[in-house]
């Protein structure tokens, strides 16, 4: 993350020295973008973004985006417990266990940021910085429940590790995000550009992700 931040500001400084100052074009342009791709950590998940941009200067854009992302976190956890069985005159306890293999996060990220464009040719490299908030829900992905075939007539007979269980606690705290990325647009026509980008995302309370997206701007 620190290396990407340093690279971001180096590119800004190089570009600002190499280009002549141009007249500001505040809010003179507005574009919409639709992008799709993947989040990847150890397991990949889909990502979609709708983004609006407006110009601040000839090279700076202000952008606002909303999207949907699914990310996964590997998290091995063994859960133990018991069930009370009541069949007519038979009343007893049976123990079971299962493994949680990963956690799935469904997120709606909302972000605001700045984009810096290098040059005004058909091929437009750029870098950007954005911050925002993740609305998310999380669920554990578990293996099938395995019963031990051990039965107990009294609760006190159940082994303590099955009595107490070992539930997985998933954080539901607020999640803020900070993203830093690079990309390039290629002009397909006067109104349509092809956009390819890479984004590193720091997510508080959720696993950090790398993201690769491709889409079109209008």
C-alpha positions as CSV (number, residue, x, y, z in Angstrom):
1,X,0.0,0.0,0.0
2,X,2.8,2.5,0.9
3,X,4.6,1.7,-2.4
4,X,1.5,2.4,-4.4
5,X,0.9,5.8,-2.6
6,X,4.5,6.8,-3.3
7,X,4.1,5.8,-7.0
8,X,0.9,7.8,-7.2
9,X,2.6,11.0,-6.1
10,X,5.7,10.4,-8.2
11,X,3.5,10.1,-11.3
12,X,1.7,13.3,-10.4
13,X,4.9,15.3,-10.0
14,X,6.5,13.9,-13.2
15,X,3.3,14.8,-15.2
16,X,3.0,18.3,-13.6
17,X,6.5,19.2,-14.6
18,X,6.4,17.7,-18.1
19,X,3.1,19.3,-19.2
20,X,2.4,23.0,-19.8
21,X,-0.2,24.6,-17.6
22,X,-3.7,24.6,-19.2
23,X,-6.8,26.6,-18.6
24,X,-9.1,25.1,-16.0
25,X,-12.3,23.5,-17.3
26,X,-14.3,23.2,-14.1
27,X,-17.3,20.9,-14.5
28,X,-17.2,21.3,-18.3
29,X,-17.3,17.5,-18.9
30,X,-19.3,14.7,-17.4
31,X,-18.9,11.0,-18.1
32,X,-20.5,7.7,-17.0
33,X,-18.6,4.5,-16.7
34,X,-19.7,0.9,-16.3
35,X,-17.1,-1.6,-15.2
36,X,-16.9,-5.3,-14.3
37,X,-14.2,-7.6,-13.1
38,X,-12.9,-9.6,-10.2
39,X,-11.7,-9.1,-6.6
40,X,-8.9,-11.4,-5.6
41,X,-7.2,-12.3,-2.4
42,X,-6.8,-16.0,-2.2
43,X,-10.2,-16.7,-3.7
44,X,-11.7,-14.5,-6.5
45,X,-15.2,-12.9,-6.5
46,X,-17.1,-10.7,-8.9
47,X,-17.2,-6.9,-8.9
48,X,-19.4,-4.3,-10.7
49,X,-19.0,-0.5,-10.6
50,X,-21.1,2.4,-11.9
51,X,-19.1,5.6,-11.8
52,X,-19.7,9.3,-12.7
53,X,-16.9,11.8,-13.4
54,X,-16.7,15.5,-13.9
55,X,-13.7,17.6,-14.8
56,X,-12.0,19.9,-12.3
57,X,-9.1,20.9,-14.6
58,X,-7.8,19.6,-17.9
59,X,-6.2,16.7,-16.1
60,X,-8.0,16.3,-12.8
61,X,-11.5,14.7,-12.5
62,X,-13.8,14.3,-9.5
63,X,-15.5,11.0,-9.4
64,X,-18.3,9.3,-7.5
65,X,-19.1,5.6,-7.7
66,X,-21.3,2.9,-6.3
67,X,-20.9,-0.8,-6.9
68,X,-21.3,-4.4,-5.8
69,X,-18.5,-6.8,-4.8
70,X,-18.3,-10.3,-3.4
71,X,-15.1,-11.2,-1.6
72,X,-14.1,-14.3,0.2
73,X,-11.8,-14.9,3.2
74,X,-10.2,-18.3,4.0
75,X,-11.1,-19.0,7.6
76,X,-10.8,-22.6,8.9
77,X,-12.9,-23.1,12.0
78,X,-14.3,-26.2,13.7
79,X,-17.7,-25.9,15.3
80,X,-19.0,-28.4,17.8
81,X,-22.4,-28.7,19.4
82,X,-25.3,-31.0,20.3
83,X,-29.0,-31.6,19.6
84,X,-31.7,-32.9,21.8
85,X,-33.6,-35.8,20.3
86,X,-37.2,-36.7,21.4
87,X,-38.7,-39.8,19.8
88,X,-41.6,-41.0,21.9
89,X,-40.1,-42.5,25.0
90,X,-36.5,-41.9,23.8
91,X,-35.0,-38.7,24.9
92,X,-31.3,-38.2,24.5
93,X,-28.6,-35.9,23.2
94,X,-26.4,-36.4,20.1
95,X,-23.2,-34.5,19.4
96,X,-22.0,-33.1,16.0
97,X,-19.3,-31.1,14.4
98,X,-18.6,-29.3,11.1
99,X,-15.9,-27.1,9.6
100,X,-16.2,-23.5,8.3
101,X,-13.9,-23.1,5.3
102,X,-14.4,-19.5,4.3
103,X,-16.4,-16.3,4.9
104,X,-18.3,-14.7,2.1
105,X,-18.8,-10.9,2.1
106,X,-21.4,-9.2,0.0
107,X,-20.6,-5.5,-0.3
108,X,-22.0,-2.3,-1.7
109,X,-19.1,0.2,-1.8
110,X,-19.8,3.9,-2.2
111,X,-16.8,6.1,-2.9
112,X,-15.6,9.6,-3.8
113,X,-12.2,10.3,-5.3
114,X,-9.9,12.1,-7.6
115,X,-8.5,10.9,-11.0
116,X,-5.4,12.4,-12.7
117,X,-5.1,11.9,-16.5
118,X,-1.7,11.9,-18.3
119,X,-2.0,13.6,-21.7
120,X,-4.9,13.9,-24.1
121,X,-4.1,11.3,-26.8
122,X,-6.2,8.3,-27.8
123,X,-4.5,6.3,-25.1
124,X,-5.0,8.0,-21.7
125,X,-3.1,6.6,-18.7
126,X,-4.3,7.7,-15.3
127,X,-4.0,7.2,-11.6
128,X,-6.7,7.7,-8.9
129,X,-7.3,7.9,-5.2
130,X,-10.7,7.2,-3.6
131,X,-12.3,6.8,-0.2
132,X,-15.7,5.7,1.0
133,X,-17.8,3.3,2.9
134,X,-18.7,-0.4,2.6
135,X,-22.3,-1.6,3.3
136,X,-21.9,-5.3,3.7
137,X,-23.3,-8.6,5.0
138,X,-21.2,-11.7,5.8
139,X,-21.9,-15.4,6.1
140,X,-19.8,-18.4,6.9
141,X,-19.5,-21.2,4.2
142,X,-19.6,-24.5,6.0
143,X,-19.1,-28.2,5.2
144,X,-21.9,-30.6,5.9
145,X,-22.7,-31.3,9.5
146,X,-21.1,-34.6,10.7
147,X,-22.8,-36.4,13.6
148,X,-20.5,-38.4,16.0
149,X,-23.1,-41.1,16.6
150,X,-22.5,-40.6,20.3
151,X,-25.6,-40.4,22.4
152,X,-26.0,-39.2,26.0
153,X,-29.0,-39.6,28.3
154,X,-28.2,-36.6,30.4
155,X,-26.9,-33.2,29.6
156,X,-24.1,-33.5,32.1
157,X,-22.8,-36.5,30.2
158,X,-22.0,-34.4,27.1
159,X,-18.3,-33.6,26.7
160,X,-17.6,-30.0,27.7
161,X,-16.2,-29.0,24.3
162,X,-19.6,-30.0,22.7
163,X,-21.6,-28.3,25.5
164,X,-19.8,-25.0,25.1
165,X,-19.5,-25.1,21.4
166,X,-17.1,-22.9,19.4
167,X,-19.1,-20.5,17.4
168,X,-17.4,-18.3,14.8
169,X,-17.8,-14.6,15.5
170,X,-18.0,-12.5,12.3
171,X,-17.4,-8.8,12.7
172,X,-20.3,-6.6,11.8
173,X,-18.5,-3.3,12.6
174,X,-18.5,-0.3,10.2
175,X,-16.2,-0.7,7.2
176,X,-14.4,2.2,5.6
177,X,-12.4,1.9,2.4
178,X,-9.4,3.5,0.8
179,X,-8.5,2.7,-2.8
180,X,-5.5,3.5,-4.9
181,X,-5.2,2.5,-8.5
182,X,-3.8,3.0,-12.0
183,X,-5.4,2.4,-15.4
184,X,-5.7,3.5,-19.0
185,X,-8.5,4.5,-21.4
186,X,-8.4,3.9,-25.1
187,X,-10.7,6.0,-27.4
188,X,-12.9,3.7,-29.5
189,X,-15.0,6.6,-30.9
190,X,-15.7,10.2,-30.1
191,X,-18.1,9.2,-27.3
192,X,-16.9,5.8,-26.1
193,X,-13.7,4.8,-24.4
194,X,-12.5,1.4,-23.3
195,X,-11.2,1.5,-19.7
196,X,-8.9,-1.0,-18.0
197,X,-7.8,-0.5,-14.4
198,X,-6.2,-2.1,-11.3
199,X,-7.2,-1.1,-7.8
200,X,-5.8,-1.9,-4.4
201,X,-8.4,-1.6,-1.6
202,X,-7.8,-1.2,2.1
203,X,-11.1,-2.2,3.9
204,X,-11.3,-1.7,7.6
205,X,-12.8,-4.8,9.4
206,X,-12.8,-6.7,6.1
207,X,-10.0,-8.3,4.2
208,X,-8.0,-6.1,1.9
209,X,-8.4,-6.8,-1.8
210,X,-6.9,-6.4,-5.3
211,X,-9.3,-5.6,-8.1
212,X,-9.0,-5.8,-11.9
213,X,-11.8,-4.1,-13.9
214,X,-12.6,-3.5,-17.5
215,X,-15.5,-1.4,-18.9
216,X,-16.6,1.5,-21.1
217,X,-17.1,5.2,-20.5
218,X,-19.6,7.4,-22.3
